[in-house]
Structure formats: structure tokens, C-alpha cells
Amino acid sequence: MKKIKNCKDSYVTMTELVLPNDTNGLDNLMGGRLMHWMDIAAAIAAQKHSNRIVVTASVDNISFSEPIRKGNTVTISAFVTRAFSSSMEVYLEVVAEDIPADKKVHTNRAFFTFVAVDQSGKPIDIPQLEPETDFEKELYEGALRRRQLRLVLGKRMKPSEAKELRSIFDMED
Ligand SMILES: CC(C)(COP(=O)(O)OP(=O)(O)OC[C@H]1O[C@@H](n2cnc3c(N)ncnc32)[C@H](O)[C@@H]1OP(=O)(O)O)[C@@H](O)C(=O)NCCC(=O)NCCS
């Protein structure tokens, strides 16, 4: 297995058609169904990066600004932005498309964190990631800050240890 991987090694794209059973009383896609599809796409990306079994450790806030209609297609793209020891951040973008009307809308973006585990569920080291494009480099740089924020919010890191967040919150030593 490669020791260093690139974002393109984990790139996944998944398309689903919104069927009646996926919708609410307004014929719009249910948020939970979209999150289920996003979890699957992100898990595949994390597996491709790590070549391991992966589990979802956290999901950053997802907002639903645009309804997605019955009959639309939903295309989810996902790739790993940065690898830490056993955990990795996955970036997702969701595009809804009304194909007959030839209309596409970017509806959501999100970051999920996955942890690679062995057969007994114990976290295991993964290959590091080297970003290539400007966009990948921007996501890579921000990943450390986002990781510290989610670990602080999850009470897994003391705010005083979150060095990358100091500039945002103007924290003192
Ligand atoms: C995620 C899980 C494997 C972490 O195990 P753990 O024993 O707490 O392991 P550690 O404390 O050593 O953490 C392992 C990694 O997970 C990361 N992690 C743990 N909780 C996290 C969280 N809430 N958000 C982001 N990362 C998290 C840690 O930062 C660490 O990353 P690193 O190795 O890259 O530094 C474990 O909590 C688990 O199995 N959770 C359930 C996962 C699951 O079932 N998901 C589906 C939900 S239905």
C-alpha cells in the first residue's frame, strides 16, 4: 500500500434518483436520506484512502438551504482532504439536478470524519495525504483547524491545547 496518497486516490462520485419513498409531504428529499447517501459516499472515499474498514467518527454541521425535488438526481462527490494518525477528514459536495429542465443546483457541502479500524474496531494508522491542486491545498490547510474545533466541541481536546484556534478566538496562553 502507498505510504502517501493524493486526494484523487479517494475521489468518489455517487448519483441517486430521488424516488417517492425518499421524500416528505412536500415531495422534497428527506434530510436523513441525503445524510445516509452522504455517509456512504464519504465512507467509500475513506476506505479508498486507507484500504481499511472505516467508521464515522463525526459529521460537521450540515445545512439544507435548497429543497431537492422528487425526480431530481443527487450527485455526491467526496474525497479525503487530510489524514491524521487513524482519522481522516472527508469533504463532500452535493449537486441536485433536474435533468429534463437542464438545471443544476449546488445544495450542500460538508465535512465528515472517519477513523480506520482493525477487525476488533481498534483505530489503526493510515497513509498520509499530499494535496496537489490549490483547492485541495486550501482544504488541507483548514483541516487541522476544523479537527481541533470538532475535538474541542466533542470534549476530546482542551481548548487550551487547540493551537490552531487561537487566532480565531484570540485565546491567551
Ligand atoms: C471513532 C472511534 C473508533 C474512536 O475510538 P477511540 O477509542 O475513542 O480512539 P481514540 O481516542 O484513539 O481516537 C482515534 C481517532 O479518532 C478521532 N476521533 C475520535 N472521536 C472523534 C470525534 N468525535 N470527531 C473527530 N475525530 C474523532 C481521534 O481524534 C483519533 O484521531 P487520530 O488517530 O487521527 O489522532 C470509536 O469512538 C468508535 O468506534 N465510535 C463509533 C463509530 C461508529 O459506530 N460510527 C457509526 C455511528 S452509528
The ligand as an SDF file (V2000), in Angstrom:
LIG
                    3D

 48 50  0  0  0  0  0  0  0  0999 V2000
  -14.3410    6.5740   16.3860 C   0  0  0  0  0  0  0  0  0  0  0  0
  -13.7310    5.5710   17.3650 C   0  0  0  0  0  0  0  0  0  0  0  0
  -13.1120    4.3970   16.5620 C   0  0  0  0  0  0  0  0  0  0  0  0
  -12.6270    6.2730   18.1440 C   0  0  0  0  0  0  0  0  0  0  0  0
  -12.1100    5.3330   19.0460 O   0  0  0  0  0  0  0  0  0  0  0  0
  -11.3350    5.7600   20.3960 P   0  0  0  0  0  0  0  0  0  0  0  0
  -11.0770    4.5420   21.1720 O   0  0  0  0  0  0  0  0  0  0  0  0
  -12.0470    6.9080   21.0280 O   0  0  0  0  0  0  0  0  0  0  0  0
   -9.9540    6.1520   19.8100 O   0  0  0  0  0  0  0  0  0  0  0  0
   -9.0020    7.3820   20.0220 P   0  0  0  0  0  0  0  0  0  0  0  0
   -9.3580    8.2720   21.1700 O   0  0  0  0  0  0  0  0  0  0  0  0
   -7.6330    6.7630   19.9920 O   0  0  0  0  0  0  0  0  0  0  0  0
   -9.2330    8.2130   18.6770 O   0  0  0  0  0  0  0  0  0  0  0  0
   -8.9040    7.6570   17.4320 C   0  0  0  0  0  0  0  0  0  0  0  0
   -9.0400    8.7270   16.3990 C   0  0  0  0  0  0  0  0  0  0  0  0
  -10.4060    9.1080   16.2980 O   0  0  0  0  0  0  0  0  0  0  0  0
  -10.5060   10.5160   16.3400 C   0  0  0  0  0  0  0  0  0  0  0  0
  -11.7910   10.8390   16.9180 N   0  0  0  0  0  0  0  0  0  0  0  0
  -12.3810   10.2560   17.9620 C   0  0  0  0  0  0  0  0  0  0  0  0
  -13.5660   10.8390   18.1930 N   0  0  0  0  0  0  0  0  0  0  0  0
  -13.7150   11.8030   17.2750 C   0  0  0  0  0  0  0  0  0  0  0  0
  -14.7350   12.7550   17.0020 C   0  0  0  0  0  0  0  0  0  0  0  0
  -15.8490   12.8050   17.7350 N   0  0  0  0  0  0  0  0  0  0  0  0
  -14.5540   13.6030   15.9610 N   0  0  0  0  0  0  0  0  0  0  0  0
  -13.4530   13.5360   15.2150 C   0  0  0  0  0  0  0  0  0  0  0  0
  -12.4450   12.6500   15.4270 N   0  0  0  0  0  0  0  0  0  0  0  0
  -12.5900   11.8060   16.4490 C   0  0  0  0  0  0  0  0  0  0  0  0
   -9.3500   10.9350   17.2480 C   0  0  0  0  0  0  0  0  0  0  0  0
   -9.0160   12.2830   17.0550 O   0  0  0  0  0  0  0  0  0  0  0  0
   -8.2680    9.9960   16.7690 C   0  0  0  0  0  0  0  0  0  0  0  0
   -7.7300   10.5220   15.5450 O   0  0  0  0  0  0  0  0  0  0  0  0
   -6.1620   10.3180   15.1730 P   0  0  0  0  0  0  0  0  0  0  0  0
   -5.8270    8.8610   15.4240 O   0  0  0  0  0  0  0  0  0  0  0  0
   -6.0840   10.6600   13.7450 O   0  0  0  0  0  0  0  0  0  0  0  0
   -5.3950   11.2530   16.0620 O   0  0  0  0  0  0  0  0  0  0  0  0
  -14.7710    4.9910   18.3920 C   0  0  0  0  0  0  0  0  0  0  0  0
  -15.2470    6.0730   19.1950 O   0  0  0  0  0  0  0  0  0  0  0  0
  -15.9380    4.3360   17.7220 C   0  0  0  0  0  0  0  0  0  0  0  0
  -15.8490    3.1820   17.3180 O   0  0  0  0  0  0  0  0  0  0  0  0
  -17.0860    5.0370   17.6180 N   0  0  0  0  0  0  0  0  0  0  0  0
  -18.2820    4.5020   16.9960 C   0  0  0  0  0  0  0  0  0  0  0  0
  -18.1890    4.6560   15.4730 C   0  0  0  0  0  0  0  0  0  0  0  0
  -19.4850    4.2710   14.8140 C   0  0  0  0  0  0  0  0  0  0  0  0
  -20.0540    3.2500   15.1480 O   0  0  0  0  0  0  0  0  0  0  0  0
  -19.9360    5.1090   13.8990 N   0  0  0  0  0  0  0  0  0  0  0  0
  -21.2140    4.9650   13.3160 C   0  0  0  0  0  0  0  0  0  0  0  0
  -22.2230    5.6210   14.1960 C   0  0  0  0  0  0  0  0  0  0  0  0
  -23.7820    4.8640   14.0930 S   0  0  0  0  0  0  0  0  0  0  0  0
  1  2  1  0
  2  3  1  0
  2  4  1  0
  2 36  1  0
  4  5  1  0
  5  6  1  0
  6  7  2  0
  6  8  1  0
  6  9  1  0
  9 10  1  0
 10 11  2  0
 10 12  1  0
 10 13  1  0
 13 14  1  0
 14 15  1  0
 15 16  1  0
 15 30  1  0
 16 17  1  0
 17 18  1  0
 17 28  1  0
 18 19  1  0
 18 27  1  0
 19 20  2  0
 20 21  1  0
 21 22  1  0
 21 27  2  0
 22 23  1  0
 22 24  2  0
 24 25  1  0
 25 26  2  0
 26 27  1  0
 28 29  1  0
 28 30  1  0
 30 31  1  0
 31 32  1  0
 32 33  2  0
 32 34  1  0
 32 35  1  0
 36 37  1  0
 36 38  1  0
 38 39  2  0
 38 40  1  0
 40 41  1  0
 41 42  1  0
 42 43  1  0
 43 44  2  0
 43 45  1  0
 45 46  1  0
 46 47  1  0
 47 48  1  0
M  END
$$$$
